[in-house]
Amino acid sequence: MGLFRRKIRPPAETVRPKAFRIELGWRGMLGLVVVCFCLFLWMFLLGVWAGQTILLPPRPVQTVQGSE
């Protein structure tokens, strides 16, 4: 059965190093949170506006007739 076989590690030449690494300090994390909050708030407001524009019918326009 293949369940109990020992896994063979690939040779060291085929192991890929990590492509990149992200490190953030406290100020970077705070900045990232603020930017994400602003983006999510903007998307929420844009979605509310678009939803009201698409789903609600336009109000009828009333014209005032002057006495001439």
WOKAQUI-V633304 format. One record per pair of residues at least 24 apart in sequence whose ideal C-beta (glycine too) atoms are under 6 Angstrom apart, sorted by the first residue. I is the first residue (numbers start at 1). J is the second residue. Records with the same first field share a line. If there is no record, write none. Layout:
I=J ; J
This chain:
none
